[in-house]
């Protein structure tokens, strides 16, 4: 198995796991309040002059950019976009 084949399986699985775990962090007595505003928290973007980026808000302060062209995580940072 080559690295590209593994990354096509591993990277989306890791992103799904991060989003799944993040969903349970905001629970309070069975109620989960959304911390997201009306703006989308997953969107396509151009980041550092690189096209085909998928940007995800993991929390109010943490973001991750996934490079769809190379099937890899490009950048994780704190604060906003």
N, C-alpha and C positions, 0 to 999 in steps of 0.2 A: 504494500500500500504506500502510495506516495503522499507527501505532505499536503498537496492540494485536495486530495480526496478526503483526508482526515479533517482538514479545516472546514470543508463544506458541511461536515456533520458536527464537529466539535463547537465551532463558533456560534451557530444559531442555538445549539443546545445550551451553551453557557449563557447567552443573552436571555433565553427563556427562563432559565433557573434564576438569574439575577432579578428579573421582573417578578417572578413568582415569590421569591423570598421578600422582596421589597413590599409586596402587597400585604404581607402579614405584619410588618413593622408598625403600621399605623392603626392597629386594632385597639379598641377600647370598649370593653364590655360587649363584644360581639358586633359593634358598629364600626364601620370603616368609613371615615370621612375622606373625601378626595382632597388632596392638597394641590391639585392642579387647577389652574385657572381655565378660562374659556379657550385659551390658546392651545394648539396641538402640542403634545409632548413627545411625539415621534414624527419626524419629518425628514424629507430629503433636502440636502443642502450641498453647497460648495464650501469646503473648509480648507484653508491654506492653499488655495488655488487648485485643489483636487476636487474633481466632480465625482458624482456617484457616491456621496456620503449619506448614510442614514444616521441621524442624530437622535439620541434618546435621552430624556430626562429621567434619571434614576431616582432622584430625590429633589428637594427644593434647591439644593446646592450642587449636586453632582450630575455630570453629563458624560456620555460616552458617544464616540463617533465610530461607526462601522463602515469600512471601505468595501462597498459592494463589488467593485471591480476586481479586487484581489482577495476577497472573502476573508478579511481579517479586521481585528480591532485596530483602529488607527490612533485614537487618542482618548484619554480619560482626564477630565479636569473638574475643578471646583468653580463655583460662581455661575454666571449665566452665559448665554450664547451671544 
